[in-house]
Amino acid sequence: QVQLVESGGGLVQPGGSLRLSCAASRSIFNCNAMGWYRQAPGKERELVARMFSGGSTNYADSVKDRFTISRDNAKNTVYLQMNSLKPEDTGVYYCQCSGWGSDYWGQGTQVTVSS
């Protein structure tokens, strides 16, 4: 199994940027896919971006061309670069690893987009 720790959240004004990090306790090579999800108050958790072990990615339509997922295998870390942030991007962002026959989640980091 693996432990995931997210960081980088905070309060940002509309149009601003944040970069989230997800540090894994062991090699992310064992994750068939790693993704970022978010949950807004009163809403279901939704996929934001996901990267598969082969390098392919997919994004929610609402974040395409604004968010970029990337990984640094040497640091066992996955990133989410978020640009042109909107108030509707507000929520708790969770990192996920699909590997070892299960899904693993971090504790989440809060992102608030507000003026």
C-alpha positions in Angstrom: 0.0 0.0 0.0 0.9 3.7 -0.2 0.4 6.8 1.8 -0.4 10.0 -0.1 0.1 13.6 1.3 -1.3 16.6 -0.6 0.0 20.1 -0.1 -0.2 23.5 -1.9 -3.8 24.5 -1.3 -4.9 27.9 -0.1 -6.8 31.0 -0.8 -6.4 32.6 -4.2 -8.2 35.3 -6.1 -10.0 34.5 -9.3 -7.6 34.4 -12.2 -4.8 33.3 -10.0 -2.7 30.1 -9.9 -1.8 27.3 -7.5 0.3 24.2 -7.8 -0.8 21.2 -5.7 1.6 18.4 -4.8 1.0 14.8 -3.9 3.9 13.0 -2.2 3.7 9.2 -2.1 5.4 7.1 0.5 6.7 4.7 -2.1 7.4 4.5 -5.8 4.5 5.7 -7.9 5.6 3.3 -10.7 3.2 0.9 -8.9 0.3 3.2 -9.5 -1.5 2.2 -12.7 -3.0 5.7 -12.6 -2.7 8.7 -10.4 -5.4 11.4 -10.3 -6.7 14.5 -8.7 -10.3 14.7 -7.6 -12.2 17.5 -5.9 -15.2 17.8 -3.7 -17.2 21.1 -3.3 -19.5 21.6 -0.4 -22.7 19.7 -0.9 -21.5 18.0 -4.1 -20.1 14.6 -5.1 -16.4 14.0 -5.4 -15.4 14.4 -9.1 -12.4 13.7 -11.3 -10.3 16.7 -12.1 -7.3 15.1 -13.9 -5.7 11.7 -14.2 -2.5 10.4 -15.5 -1.9 6.8 -16.5 1.3 4.9 -16.1 2.0 5.2 -19.9 1.8 8.9 -19.7 -1.6 9.5 -21.2 -3.9 12.0 -19.4 -7.5 13.0 -19.2 -9.2 16.0 -17.7 -12.6 17.1 -16.7 -14.1 19.4 -19.4 -14.4 22.2 -16.9 -10.6 22.4 -16.3 -9.2 21.6 -19.8 -6.7 24.2 -21.0 -6.4 25.5 -17.4 -5.1 22.6 -15.3 -2.1 20.4 -16.0 -1.2 17.1 -14.2 2.4 16.0 -14.2 4.6 13.6 -12.2 8.2 13.4 -11.0 9.0 9.7 -10.6 12.3 10.4 -8.9 10.5 12.3 -6.2 7.4 10.0 -6.1 5.3 13.1 -6.5 2.4 14.1 -8.7 1.5 17.8 -9.3 -1.6 19.7 -10.4 -0.8 23.1 -11.9 -4.0 25.2 -11.8 -4.2 28.4 -13.8 -7.0 30.9 -14.4 -8.7 29.7 -11.3 -12.5 30.4 -10.9 -14.7 30.5 -7.9 -16.3 27.2 -9.0 -12.9 25.5 -8.6 -13.3 25.8 -4.9 -13.2 22.6 -3.0 -11.1 20.0 -1.2 -8.7 18.4 -3.7 -7.7 14.8 -3.2 -4.9 12.8 -4.7 -5.5 9.2 -5.7 -3.3 6.2 -6.6 -4.8 3.1 -8.3 -2.4 0.3 -7.6 -1.7 -2.9 -5.7 -5.2 -3.9 -6.5 -6.9 -1.0 -4.7 -7.4 2.8 -4.6 -5.5 4.9 -2.1 -6.4 8.5 -1.2 -4.7 11.4 0.5 -6.3 13.5 3.2 -7.1 16.4 0.9 -6.1 20.0 0.6 -8.5 22.9 0.6 -8.5 25.3 -2.4 -10.6 28.4 -2.1 -11.0 30.8 -5.0 -12.5 34.1 -3.9 -12.0 37.8 -4.1 
